[in-house]
Amino acid sequence: MRGPHNIWRLVRTGATFERTGAMKVVLDAMDAPKPLRVLARVLGWPFQWLGYKGDAAMPPVTRALTALGPAYIKFGQVLSTRPDVVGDELAEQLRVLQDKLPPFPRAQAKAEVERELGLDVDEVFSEFSEPIAAASIAQVHRARIAETGQEVAVKVLRPGIERAFRKDVDAFYLAARMADLFAPGAKRLRPMDVIEHFDGVVRGELDLRLESAAASEYAANTADDPGFALPPILWNMSSRRVMTLGWAEGVNLGDNAALDAAGHDRRALGERVLSMFLTHALRDGFFHADMHQGNLKVAANGDLIAFDYGIMGHIDEYTRRVYAEILFGFIRRDYKRVAEVHFEAGYVPADRDVDEFARALRAVGEPIFGMDASHISMGRLLAYLFEVTERFGMETRTELILLQRTMVVVEGVARSLDPHINIWEVARPVVEDYIKQSIGPRALGSDLLKTARVMARFGPRLPGLVESALIAQTHTDPAPSGPGWQALLWPALGGAVTGGLAVALVMSLG
């Protein structure tokens, strides 16, 4: 039954893109192959009368996605983090895509809260406001808990939003399969990978328990960060479709006049936004990936408050170490070392020339360092770096693209507060501190201790594993001696010695 409905949705989508003029813009931005262009025009052009007109004041792509509804708006926002797919220019246009939609009635929101939490809203809350913000997936109400008087924000999913998104995502999958089938040249755009990435993001945002968990982890990581605060999650009033957290009172970070009137130091705030983001990305590997002014406030005491945790970024520890050393190499303008790190990490194929790669990196770094401090951009550096590494055979990694796009947004926020901020001066101590903590004797001791713990878990099984290996060797070699025995025993002995050394080294460092 879904097949005809999905085809009809694609026809409606194509018609809207044709009618708004967005079709050509998108295909040009993606450098789409001719078969895909023909397929798109065939789907859309004959049915233009079915397409939505949208707001004529908007740019074509923004106009089309907004007219098509919540799933398309969210899709555009996710694509804004993938310039590797849609190109830099279109990604920049999509980044400002707004998902402010008409709110649903307060009575309906209260009914959703009661159904999800099994609580009488009028008994639990002495106040429950009209919607104060409404987006594509959920809306937010300001409320007050009757028993304690605590002010809270209550986020409620739109009724039926899961089913509506599922229908559109199914149609997106069909479109990706059709692109693969009828336009083989489009495979370089990885349409199925893009839709799977979008599907994963949306599934996370449609379960507010996951956003609550992300907020909880983020709060635990940043609990000791001075000048940075997060509103607490109220788990007893949160569920899959409802999220309740403390109310964040403060001045919006995008309102410079209000910040000045409140006596806040905008230069210090700009530096803090940047240093906090870098600290969270490097130290924790878990960062807020939607840090625009609308998601940041300044409390009366000057603390920076972040909220809305629907999009969070994650980078594993190994990748963080590699990119910290790469950034540090750029800060020192040691391009040969930056090139060597890429080769050591296996990011660039070993058959490429390291000196040639270092020269390409110099071409990236020197123009940026030659700029006035107010124009130096770490986000631009990362973008250029990805271009160069791609030319040398490095595969694009989604989590690093998200890091780079967030870096651009954070730099924009910092510069809106202080146009003359020197990005590198703020970044250098954060990167240097991380380097000292993660690449040094203490870090080596920590790594060896982790290895020892893994070895200890397998300790009870080690005799059995060695015995099984020896029996297997005996069956293949009736007289096991010399190299055969050594090949079996040395790994076991080496592991035991490594574990012992690890424990001893960590104890000496402690």
Secondary structure by P-SEA (a helix, b strand, c coil): caaaaaaaaaaaaaaaaaaacaaaaaaaaacccaaaaaaaaaaccccccccccccccccaaaaaaaaacaaaaaaaaaaccccccccaaaaaaacccccccccccaaaaaaaaaaacccccccccccccccccccccbbbbbbbcccccbbbbbbbcccaaaaaaaaaaaaaaaaaaaaaaccccccccaaaaaaaaaaaaaaaaacaaaaaaaaaaaaaaacccccbbbbbbccccccccbbbbccccccccccaaaaaaacccaaaaaaaaaaaaaaaaccccccccccccccbbbcccbbbbbccccbbbbbcaaaaaaaaaaaaaaaacaaaaaaaaaaaaccccccccaaaaaaaaaaacccccccccccccaaaaaaaaaaaaaaacccccaaaaaaaaaaaaaaaaaaaacccccccccaaaaaaaaaaacccaaaaaaaaaaaaaaaaaaccaaaaaaaaaaaaaaaaccccccaaaaaacaaaaaaaaaaaaaaaaaaaac
